[in-house]
């Protein structure tokens, strides 16, 4: 899961079977397959929506980019 996170891949899971929640936004944890399919149907084919969901995932994991560190060191 860490490798998927580091490669900016959207991580989804089911509440009952999810192992490492540190890399998964709460909005990407589903109770059942119908809810996950609905989410996938909404975002698939819409790169801007997927990018927004990946950004949400990064915020949930408290990830920072290089620009944030450069601003901090100024």
DSSP file (Angstrom, degrees, kcal/mol; ACC not computed):
  #  RESIDUE AA STRUCTURE BP1 BP2  ACC     N-H-->O    O-->H-N    N-H-->O    O-->H-N    TCO  KAPPA ALPHA  PHI   PSI    X-CA   Y-CA   Z-CA
    1    1 A X     >        0   0    0      0, 0.0     4,-2.2     0, 0.0     5,-0.2   0.000 360.0 360.0 360.0 -36.9    0.0    0.0    0.0
    2    2 A X  H  >  +     0   0    0      1,-0.2     4,-2.7     2,-0.2     5,-0.2   0.905 360.0  52.1 -61.0 -41.2    2.9    2.4    0.7
    3    3 A X  H  > S+     0   0    0      1,-0.2     4,-1.5     2,-0.2    -1,-0.2   0.900 108.3  50.6 -63.7 -40.6    4.2    1.9   -2.8
    4    4 A X  H  4>S+     0   0    0      2,-0.2     5,-2.6     1,-0.2    -1,-0.2   0.914 111.5  48.9 -61.6 -42.6    0.8    2.8   -4.3
    5    5 A X  H ><5S+     0   0    0     -4,-2.2     3,-1.7     1,-0.2    -2,-0.2   0.932 110.4  49.8 -62.0 -47.0    0.7    5.9   -2.1
    6    6 A X  H 3<5S+     0   0    0     -4,-2.7    -1,-0.2     1,-0.3    -2,-0.2   0.766 109.6  52.3 -65.3 -25.4    4.2    7.0   -3.1
    7    7 A X  T 3<5S-     0   0    0     -4,-1.5    -1,-0.3    -5,-0.2    -2,-0.2   0.142 117.7-111.5 -97.2  19.2    3.3    6.5   -6.8
    8    8 A X  T < 5 +     0   0    0     -3,-1.7     2,-0.4     1,-0.2    -3,-0.2   0.874  63.5 154.4  54.9  43.2    0.2    8.7   -6.5
    9    9 A X      < -     0   0    0     -5,-2.6     2,-0.3    -6,-0.1    -1,-0.2  -0.848  49.9-111.4-100.8 139.7   -2.2    5.9   -7.0
   10   10 A X        -     0   0    0     -2,-0.4     2,-0.5     1,-0.0    44,-0.1  -0.527  31.9-152.9 -70.9 127.9   -5.7    6.1   -5.6
   11   11 A X        +     0   0    0     -2,-0.3    14,-0.3    12,-0.2     2,-0.3  -0.916  17.9 174.0-110.6 123.8   -6.2    3.7   -2.7
   12   12 A X        +     0   0    0     -2,-0.5     2,-0.3    12,-0.1    17,-0.2  -0.871   4.9 165.2-121.9 156.3   -9.6    2.4   -1.9
   13   13 A X  E     -a   29   0A   0     15,-2.1    17,-3.0    -2,-0.3     2,-0.4  -0.985  35.9-102.0-161.7 171.0  -10.7   -0.3    0.6
   14   14 A X  E >>  -a   30   0A   0     -2,-0.3     4,-1.9    15,-0.2     3,-1.2  -0.852  29.1-128.8-102.5 138.1  -13.5   -1.9    2.6
   15   15 A X  T 34 S+     0   0    0     15,-2.5    16,-0.1    -2,-0.4    -1,-0.1   0.850 106.8  52.5 -52.7 -39.7  -13.9   -1.1    6.2
   16   16 A X  T 34 S+     0   0    0     14,-0.3    -1,-0.3     1,-0.2    15,-0.1   0.743 122.0  26.7 -72.7 -23.1  -14.0   -4.8    7.2
   17   17 A X  T <4 S+     0   0    0     -3,-1.2     2,-0.2     0, 0.0    -2,-0.2   0.452  82.3 124.1-122.2  -1.6  -10.7   -5.7    5.5
   18   18 A X     <  -     0   0    0     -4,-1.9     3,-0.2     1,-0.1    -5,-0.1  -0.449  33.2-176.8 -68.5 128.3   -8.6   -2.6    5.3
   19   19 A X        +     0   0    0      1,-0.2     2,-0.7    -2,-0.2    -1,-0.1   0.904  68.3  32.7 -94.1 -49.1   -5.2   -3.2    6.9
   20   20 A X    >   +     0   0    0      1,-0.1     3,-0.9     2,-0.0    -1,-0.2  -0.841  57.0 174.5-118.6  95.4   -3.2    0.0    6.8
   21   21 A X  G >   +     0   0    0     -2,-0.7     3,-1.5     1,-0.2    -1,-0.1   0.559  62.4  88.8 -77.3  -7.9   -5.4    3.0    7.2
   22   22 A X  G 3  S+     0   0    0      1,-0.3    -1,-0.2    39,-0.0    -2,-0.0   0.784  94.8  39.5 -62.6 -26.3   -2.5    5.5    7.3
   23   23 A X  G <  S+     0   0    0     -3,-0.9     2,-0.5     2,-0.1    -1,-0.3   0.299 102.9  84.0-105.1   8.4   -2.5    5.9    3.6
   24   24 A X  S <  S-     0   0    0     -3,-1.5     2,-0.1    36,-0.1   -12,-0.1  -0.949  72.4-132.1-121.4 125.9   -6.2    5.9    3.0
   25   25 A X    >   -     0   0    0     -2,-0.5     3,-2.3   -14,-0.3    32,-0.1  -0.460  25.8-120.5 -68.1 144.4   -8.6    8.8    3.2
   26   26 A X  G >  S+     0   0    0      1,-0.3     3,-1.5     2,-0.2    -1,-0.1   0.835 113.9  62.0 -55.4 -33.7  -11.7    8.2    5.2
   27   27 A X  G 3  S+     0   0    0      1,-0.3    -1,-0.3    26,-0.1    -2,-0.0   0.617  99.1  56.9 -68.4 -11.8  -13.8    9.0    2.1
   28   28 A X  G <  S+     0   0    0     -3,-2.3   -15,-2.1    25,-0.1     2,-0.5   0.209  84.4  93.8-105.5  13.5  -12.1    6.1    0.3
   29   29 A X  E <   -a   13   0A   0     -3,-1.5     2,-0.3   -17,-0.2   -15,-0.2  -0.942  61.5-165.2-108.1 122.8  -13.2    3.4    2.9
   30   30 A X  E     -a   14   0A   0    -17,-3.0   -15,-2.5    -2,-0.5   -14,-0.3  -0.793  28.0-147.7-116.3 150.5  -16.4    1.7    1.9
   31   31 A X  S    S+     0   0    0     -2,-0.3     2,-0.3   -17,-0.2   -15,-0.2   0.820  84.0   4.6 -79.2 -34.8  -18.9   -0.5    3.7
   32   32 A X  S  > S-     0   0    0      1,-0.1     4,-1.5   -17,-0.0     3,-0.2  -0.922  76.0-101.7-149.0 170.1  -19.9   -2.5    0.6
   33   33 A X  H  > S+     0   0    0     -2,-0.3     4,-2.8     1,-0.2     5,-0.2   0.807 114.2  61.5 -69.5 -29.4  -19.0   -3.1   -3.1
   34   34 A X  H  > S+     0   0    0      2,-0.2     4,-2.3     1,-0.2    -1,-0.2   0.916 105.1  48.2 -62.7 -41.6  -22.0   -1.0   -4.3
   35   35 A X  H  > S+     0   0    0     -3,-0.2     4,-2.0     2,-0.2    -1,-0.2   0.906 113.1  47.7 -64.4 -41.5  -20.7    2.1   -2.6
   36   36 A X  H  X S+     0   0    0     -4,-1.5     4,-2.7     2,-0.2    -2,-0.2   0.916 111.1  50.5 -66.4 -42.3  -17.2    1.5   -4.1
   37   37 A X  H  X S+     0   0    0     -4,-2.8     4,-2.6     1,-0.2    -2,-0.2   0.905 109.2  52.1 -62.0 -41.1  -18.6    0.9   -7.6
   38   38 A X  H  X S+     0   0    0     -4,-2.3     4,-1.6     2,-0.2    -1,-0.2   0.917 110.5  47.9 -60.2 -44.2  -20.6    4.1   -7.3
   39   39 A X  H  X S+     0   0    0     -4,-2.0     4,-1.9     1,-0.2     3,-0.3   0.940 112.5  48.5 -61.1 -48.1  -17.5    6.1   -6.3
   40   40 A X  H  X S+     0   0    0     -4,-2.7     4,-2.6     1,-0.2    -2,-0.2   0.886 108.3  54.0 -62.1 -39.3  -15.5    4.6   -9.2
   41   41 A X  H  < S+     0   0    0     -4,-2.6    -1,-0.2     1,-0.2    -2,-0.2   0.847 109.3  49.8 -63.0 -33.3  -18.2    5.3  -11.7
   42   42 A X  H  < S+     0   0    0     -4,-1.6    -2,-0.2    -3,-0.3    -1,-0.2   0.877 121.3  30.4 -72.5 -38.1  -18.2    9.0  -10.6
   43   43 A X  H >< S+     0   0    0     -4,-1.9     3,-2.1    -5,-0.1     7,-0.4   0.766  88.9 104.7 -98.0 -26.3  -14.4    9.5  -10.9
   44   44 A X  T 3< S+     0   0    0     -4,-2.6     3,-0.1     1,-0.3    -4,-0.0  -0.332  90.7  17.3 -63.3 133.1  -13.2    7.1  -13.6
   45   45 A X  T 3  S+     0   0    0      1,-0.1     2,-0.6    -2,-0.1    -1,-0.3   0.410 103.2  98.2  87.3  -0.8  -12.4    9.0  -16.8
   46   46 A X    X>  -     0   0    0     -3,-2.1     4,-2.2     1,-0.2     3,-0.7  -0.816  50.3-175.3-121.3  89.3  -12.2   12.3  -15.1
   47   47 A X  H 3> S+     0   0    0     -2,-0.6     4,-2.8     1,-0.3     5,-0.2   0.841  82.9  54.9 -55.7 -38.5   -8.6   13.0  -14.4
   48   48 A X  H 3> S+     0   0    0      2,-0.2     4,-1.9     1,-0.2    -1,-0.3   0.867 109.1  48.0 -66.9 -34.7   -9.3   16.2  -12.5
   49   49 A X  H <> S+     0   0    0     -3,-0.7     4,-2.0     2,-0.2    -2,-0.2   0.907 112.5  48.5 -69.4 -41.5  -11.6   14.3  -10.1
   50   50 A X  H  X S+     0   0    0     -4,-2.2     4,-2.3    -7,-0.4    -2,-0.2   0.925 110.6  50.9 -63.8 -44.2   -9.0   11.6   -9.6
   51   51 A X  H  X S+     0   0    0     -4,-2.8     4,-2.3     1,-0.2    -1,-0.2   0.903 109.6  51.4 -60.4 -40.8   -6.3   14.1   -8.9
   52   52 A X  H  X S+     0   0    0     -4,-1.9     4,-2.0     1,-0.2    -1,-0.2   0.875 109.8  49.2 -62.8 -38.1   -8.5   15.8   -6.4
   53   53 A X  H  X S+     0   0    0     -4,-2.0     4,-2.1     2,-0.2    -2,-0.2   0.862 110.0  50.9 -70.0 -36.0   -9.1   12.5   -4.6
   54   54 A X  H  X S+     0   0    0     -4,-2.3     4,-2.3     2,-0.2    -2,-0.2   0.893 109.2  51.2 -67.1 -39.1   -5.4   11.7   -4.6
   55   55 A X  H  X S+     0   0    0     -4,-2.3     4,-2.3     2,-0.2    -2,-0.2   0.908 109.3  50.6 -62.4 -41.0   -4.8   15.2   -3.0
   56   56 A X  H  X S+     0   0    0     -4,-2.0     4,-2.2     1,-0.2    -2,-0.2   0.896 109.1  52.0 -61.2 -40.9   -7.4   14.3   -0.4
   57   57 A X  H  X S+     0   0    0     -4,-2.1     4,-1.4     2,-0.2    -2,-0.2   0.901 109.2  49.4 -61.8 -43.0   -5.6   11.0    0.2
   58   58 A X  H  <>S+     0   0    0     -4,-2.3     5,-2.9     1,-0.2     4,-0.2   0.902 110.3  50.4 -65.0 -41.4   -2.3   12.9    0.7
   59   59 A X  H ><5S+     0   0    0     -4,-2.3     3,-1.2     1,-0.2    -1,-0.2   0.893 107.6  53.8 -63.5 -39.1   -3.9   15.3    3.2
   60   60 A X  H 3<5S+     0   0    0     -4,-2.2    -1,-0.2     1,-0.3    -2,-0.2   0.837 112.4  44.2 -64.0 -31.9   -5.4   12.5    5.1
   61   61 A X  T 3<5S-     0   0    0     -4,-1.4    -1,-0.3    -5,-0.1    -2,-0.2   0.370 113.6-120.7 -92.2   4.5   -1.9   11.0    5.4
   62   62 A X  T < 5 +     0   0    0     -3,-1.2     2,-0.3    -4,-0.2    -3,-0.2   0.891  52.2 169.1  55.8  44.7   -0.4   14.4    6.3
   63   63 A X      < -     0   0    0     -5,-2.9     2,-0.3    -6,-0.1    -1,-0.2  -0.648  17.2-161.0 -86.9 142.4    1.9   14.2    3.2
   64   64 A X        -     0   0    0     -2,-0.3     2,-0.2     3,-0.0    -5,-0.0  -0.910   8.9-135.2-121.7 151.2    3.8   17.3    2.1
   65   65 A X     >  -     0   0    0     -2,-0.3     4,-1.4     1,-0.1     3,-0.5  -0.504  33.6 -98.5 -98.6 174.0    5.5   18.1   -1.2
   66   66 A X  H  > S+     0   0    0      1,-0.2     4,-2.3     2,-0.2     5,-0.2   0.850 120.4  59.1 -61.4 -35.7    8.9   19.6   -1.8
   67   67 A X  H  > S+     0   0    0      1,-0.2     4,-2.4     2,-0.2    -1,-0.2   0.879 102.1  53.8 -62.8 -38.0    7.5   23.1   -2.3
   68   68 A X  H  > S+     0   0    0     -3,-0.5     4,-1.7     1,-0.2    -1,-0.2   0.905 110.3  46.6 -63.7 -41.2    6.0   23.0    1.2
   69   69 A X  H  X S+     0   0    0     -4,-1.4     4,-1.7     2,-0.2    -2,-0.2   0.885 110.4  52.9 -67.8 -38.3    9.4   22.2    2.7
   70   70 A X  H  X S+     0   0    0     -4,-2.3     4,-0.6     1,-0.2    -2,-0.2   0.908 109.1  49.7 -64.1 -41.0   11.1   24.8    0.6
   71   71 A X  H >< S+     0   0    0     -4,-2.4     3,-0.8     1,-0.2    -1,-0.2   0.885 108.7  53.4 -62.8 -38.1    8.6   27.4    1.9
   72   72 A X  H 3< S+     0   0    0     -4,-1.7    -1,-0.2     1,-0.2    -2,-0.2   0.852 108.2  49.8 -64.7 -35.9    9.3   26.3    5.5
   73   73 A X  H 3<        0   0    0     -4,-1.7    -1,-0.2     1,-0.2    -2,-0.2   0.525 360.0 360.0 -84.4  -6.1   13.0   26.8    5.1
   74   74 A X    <<        0   0    0     -3,-0.8    -1,-0.2    -4,-0.6    -2,-0.1   0.494 360.0 360.0 -71.2 360.0   12.8   30.3    3.7
